[in-house]
Amino acid sequence: MAAITASMVAELRAKTDAPMMECKKALTEADGNFEKAEELLRVKLGNKAGKAASRIAAEGVVTAFIDGSTGALLETNCETDFVTKNDSFLALAQKAAELVAKNNPADVAALGAIAYSQDGFGPTLEDVRKGLIGKIGENMSFRRFKRFSGGNKLAAYLHGTRIGVVVEFEGDEVAAKDVAMHVAAMKPVALTSADVPAELIAKERSVAVGKAEEDRKTAEAAGKPAQSAEIVAKRVEGGVQKYLKEVSLFNQPFVKNDKQTVEQMVKAANTAIKGFTLYVVGEGIEKKVDDFAAEVAAQVAAAKGA
């Protein structure tokens, strides 16, 4: 049995908004597995357990660069929010996005090898990154990027420095930028319900089944008759279908006019959305409660040893 520490409970509470004791119980039942514990909380507490799931203790910025039908979206990480306001760090992150678009590097290592000088450091982007680590006194790294060159038009939207979206489209640029803003706000996972990854659907179905079982136990304890298997199956399927509509872009109510869906809005604007990419700083980082700085430090150490 894994030891459940106070810091583990605190992290799960910060992520889910669930009561402290419920977090401890879930972690104990999940033997310290955070993902399983979060799922258990969703089963017991419903959507409340997921409303703060986007709070990830990681710092950095998302930058974008677009030149015609070529563009890039890049996430650059650092240790503290203070550095995200540093002009040299911001200049590095912005230039790196441009270099991705113009040079088409295969990966982060190839990006670092591109010629670039800044603040007296060079002659490569990696040399500048290492130089700024020494100058600023904080680790930083390029975490991920996506380059666009498929011939579609591109529209970018940055919400502050922590959320970035690039939309690939044909048609009206204003409508496409509105879609990019919508994606930043509502965070869909796919264009349509059919595009939602199977693993996400399976996870949601598992949660729905668990919730139905929890309701059955509650009814049984209260002396109420349990629902039939057929009704339970319909409830589970209804929950999955509701989830699919909530996370697919075209089915979501448009943020500027919730009387129409995004699909209806772009159709009225004679615009076709071909795809979108959403980056949220720190999203998906599988970190222990220790700290995000350890991940960045590991990336820096690996880069220095390369």
VENSULCOR-V517222 format. One record per backbone hydrogen bond with DSSP energy under -1.0 kcal/mol. NH is the residue of the N-H (numbers start at 1). CO is the residue of the C=O. Records with the same first field share a line. If there is no record, write none. Layout:
BEGIN
NH->CO  CO
END
This chain:
BEGIN
9->5
10->6
11->7
12->8
13->9
14->10
15->11
16->12
17->13
23->19
24->20
25->21
26->22
27->23
28->24
29->25
30->26
31->28
32->27
33->30
37->33
38->34
39->35
40->36
41->37
42->38
43->39
44->40
45->41
46->42
49->46
50->47
53->50
55->52
56->54
58->56
61->76
62->161
63->74
65->72
67->70
70->67
71->148
72->65
73->146
74->63
75->144
76->61
77->141
78->59
85->82
86->83
90->86
91->87
92->88
93->89
94->90
95->91
96->92
97->93
98->94
99->95
100->96
101->97
102->98
103->99
104->100
111->107
112->108
114->111
116->123
118->121
121->118
125->114
126->112
128->124
129->125
130->126
131->127
132->128
133->129
134->130
135->131
136->132
137->133
141->77
143->75
144->75
146->73
148->71
153->169
155->167
157->165
159->163
163->159
164->279
165->157
166->277
167->155
168->275
169->153
170->272
176->172
177->173
178->174
179->175
180->176
181->177
182->178
183->179
184->180
185->181
186->182
187->183
189->247
190->247
195->192
196->193
201->197
202->198
203->199
204->200
205->201
206->202
207->203
208->204
209->205
210->206
211->207
212->208
213->209
214->210
215->211
216->212
217->213
218->214
219->215
220->216
221->217
222->218
223->220
224->219
232->228
233->229
234->230
235->231
236->232
237->233
238->234
239->235
240->236
241->237
242->238
243->239
244->240
245->241
246->242
247->243
249->190
250->191
252->249
254->260
257->254
260->257
262->252
263->250
265->261
266->262
267->263
268->264
269->265
270->267
271->266
272->170
274->168
275->168
277->166
279->164
281->162
283->280
285->282
287->285
296->292
297->293
298->294
299->295
300->296
301->297
302->298
303->299
304->300
305->301
END
